[in-house]
Amino acid sequence: MQSIKSSLLAMALAATAVSATAQTDITVALQLEPPHLDPTSAAAGAIDSVLYSNVFEGLTRFMADGSVVPGLAKSWEISDDGLSYTFTLQDGVTFHDGTAMDAEDVKFTLDRILAEDSANAQKALYEAISAVEVVNPLTLRITLSEPNGNLLFNLAWGDAVIVAPETIGNIKQMPVGTGAFKFVQWAQSDRIELVRNDDYWGTPAVLETATFKFISDPTAAFAAVMAGDVDFFSAFPAPENLPQFEADPRFQVLVGSTEGETILSTNNKMPPFDNLLVRQAVAHAIDRQAIIDGAMFGYGTPIGTHFAPHNPAYVDLTGQSAYDPEKAKSLLAEAGLADGFETTLYLPPPSYARRGGEIIASQLAEVGITAKITNVEWAQWLESVFRGKDFGLTIVSHTEPMDIGIYANPDYYFQYDNPEFQELIAKLNSTTDPEMRIEMMAKAQKIIADDYVNGYLFQLANTSVAKAGLQGLWANAPTQATDLTAVSWAE
């Protein structure tokens, strides 16, 4: 009898081991669902969260540590004057529909970004490109109107992933890229399904299938993870639950940094925010640490300008807008608003916005500013706030890497128009000397801090929860992505 029991136990253990080693699927949860699936024609980081590197690839790409490495371009040569980049493409790359990816596709992609009717959210990053020339199917030459020290970095953004003219018409619903995973289907308001690309040109993915589920409610997010319904929740929206996961051996908690400057965005053209004194008053009415503690349960790093604290060029300017409600009241009085004023505060779905917004509204009320809260869904925020510029205040985390250049665009949604800053960024973009670039970035940070363009709150922490057996996940988020290309289950 004992022998039979031992045999049965051995068989059960063997079956468990086989089951563990056989797992090749993953279910990833995200709080935000993409508005559509074309990363080259929208500002929504939620698109990159699903598709960056997994489905779409660029000439260069970001790694987990923020470094930029070859992607669809295996190498490049830069002319002595910095105006010409000659890229040699990877050989044997095909799109998911089986067609070859070559220099003509790269030219199509870049020309589309630069077209007059382009919907690319970061078009300004590529405007120094004056010509794109196909040398041969695997060689492409990009000519610049002036040197751009950021070109290889900018080409790694999701906004510059390579697309094909044959499939561009339906890209928003049926994305076709060159990545290690192929798009299968999108059940809107529920999930997006991917499958491994067995014809991938590079190192194939270990996972065979990946499902992205969208769970916006923090309570539902906690329940889904605890029940084991999801394997990985990227940017988990309920930081108060993280200690419980850390104490549970079934899970691992990943805490890292992001490029997400979380700001109280201010409409610089809407009265009374067109008055520097008012913007300054708002900055001094905000208690950053109270927001970090109350909304993010301590996860986050205070910032005083639009720059990531982990960047070597970062300047700590938090003291310039220190919490001082009495000073805020005095500044409002100086601006002729001693009795305060009313404004709108639009809050998109992320927890940092919804929870942080309640705290900020309360803080503003203490100095006489009534911020009327309106909760909006992400698509509505993009339409009315980002594109329509119909807002007084809003809260959003800008997760694009090193994106201080957005302040040089007077048409950007917070409508900051400073010719001195625009000239500085133009010089920065054409400068390749590292020390000079650091000096210019420091000056840029100081200018927007001095102008109190926005209320600079905190650098968003990357707090994610995964099952204990998952490996190869990014702890940091150098760009908004859920890169599954090197993820696997431990045997």
C-alpha positions, 0 to 999 in steps of 0.5 A, a space after each residue: 500500500 505504501 508503495 502504491 501511495 509513493 508511486 501515486 505521489 511521484 506521478 502527481 509531482 511529475 504531472 505538476 512539474 510538467 504543468 509548470 514547465 509547460 506554461 507558455 501563456 500569460 494574462 497581463 492586466 492594465 488599467 487603461 485600454 487603448 483608444 485604438 491600436 496605432 501608436 504613430 497617430 495618438 498621444 495615448 501611452 496605453 497603445 504603447 503599453 500593449 504594442 511597443 516591442 511586442 507587435 511594433 518595432 522601430 529602427 532603434 528601441 529602448 531596453 529596460 535600463 533606458 539605453 537605446 540599442 539597434 532594432 530594425 536597423 542593425 547599424 548606422 553611420 553618421 556623417 562628420 557634420 552630423 547631418 546624414 545618418 545611413 542605416 543598414 537594416 536587419 535582413 530577412 524581416 517580414 511583417 506579420 502578413 508575410 510581406 518583406 520589411 525594407 527601406 521603402 517601408 521605413 521611408 513610408 513611415 517617416 514620410 507619413 510622420 512628417 506629412 502636413 496632415 500627420 496625426 503623429 503626437 510627436 511630429 516635432 521630434 522628427 521635423 529636422 528630417 529634411 529627406 529620406 532616401 532609399 539607397 537599396 532595400 536594406 539601406 536607408 539614408 536620413 538627411 537632417 536640416 541641422 544636427 540632432 543629438 536626439 535622433 537615435 533616441 527619438 527613433 526609439 519612441 513608439 511614435 516612430 515604429 515601422 508600419 507598411 503602406 499595405 496595412 496602414 488603412 486598418 492599423 487602428 483596429 488590425 495592427 500589423 508589425 514586425 515584432 515577436 508577437 502578432 495581433 489576434 483580436 481586440 474585444 473592446 472593453 475587455 481584452 487584446 490577444 496576441 500570439 507568438 510570431 514563429 517567423 520572427 527575425 530576431 530572438 523568438 519569444 518564449 511565451 506562445 500567447 499573451 492576453 491583455 485585460 483592462 481593469 480600470 477599478 482599483 478594487 477589481 484590480 486587487 480582486 483579480 490579482 488575488 484570485 489568480 485571474 491575471 498573471 501580471 498587473 503592470 502599474 498596479 492602480 491600488 498602491 495601498 495593497 502592495 504590502 499585502 502582496 509583498 507578504 504573500 509568497 504567491 506574488 512578487 512586487 516590482 518597484 521601479 522608476 518611470 519617465 512619468 512626470 505627474 503634473 497639474 497641467 494648467 491652461 496657460 492661455 485661459 484666464 486667470 492662468 495666463 497670469 504668472 502670479 496665479 500659476 505661482 499661487 497654484 504651485 505654492 498651494 500644493 503639498 506634494 508630499 501629501 499627494 504622494 502619501 494620500 494618493 500613492 501611499 508613499 510611492 513617488 518622488 517629488 519634482 519641481 520641473 518637468 524632468 525625471 529625477 533619475 536622469 543625470 541632467 536633473 535639477 532639483 527645483 522643488 524648493 522653488 514651489 514649496 508648499 506655502 498656502 499663505 504665500 499662495 493667498 498673497 500672490 492671488 491678492 497681488 493678482 487681483 483675486 483676493 477672493 479666489 476664483 473658480 476653475 475646472 479640474 478634469 481627471 482621467 481614470 488613473 488612480 494618481 489623477 482621481 485620488 490626487 485630484 481630490 486632494 489637490 482640490 481640497 488644497 486649492 480650496 484652502 487658498 480660495 480656489 474652487 476646482 470643480 472636478 469632472 471625471 472623464 474617460 481616457 478617450 474623452 480626455 484626449 478629445 476635450 482636454 488634449 486636442 480641444 484644450 477645453 480645461 482649466 486644470 487637469 492631472 496627467 502623467 507624461 510617460 514619454 522619455 525626456 520630453 521637456 521639448 513639448 514645452 517648445 510647442 505653443 500649440 501643445 495642450 497647456 499652450 505655453 508660448 515662450 520664444 526663449 525656451 523654443 530657441 533653447 530647445 532648438 539649440 539643444 536638438 542640434 547639439 551633440 556635445 554631452 556637456 553642453 546638452 546637460 547645461 542646456 537641459 538644466 537651463 530648460 528646467 529652470 525656465 519652465 520652473 520660473 514660469 510655473 507653467 504647470 504644477 509639478 507634482 511627482 515622478 510616478 513610481 512603477 509599481 507592478 504585481 506579478 505571480 512569483 514564477 514570472 521572470 524577465 519583466 521590466 521593473 523600470 519603465 524607460 518608456 510606456 511599454 509592457 515588453 513581453 519579448 524576454 518574459 518566461 515562466 520559471 521551471 
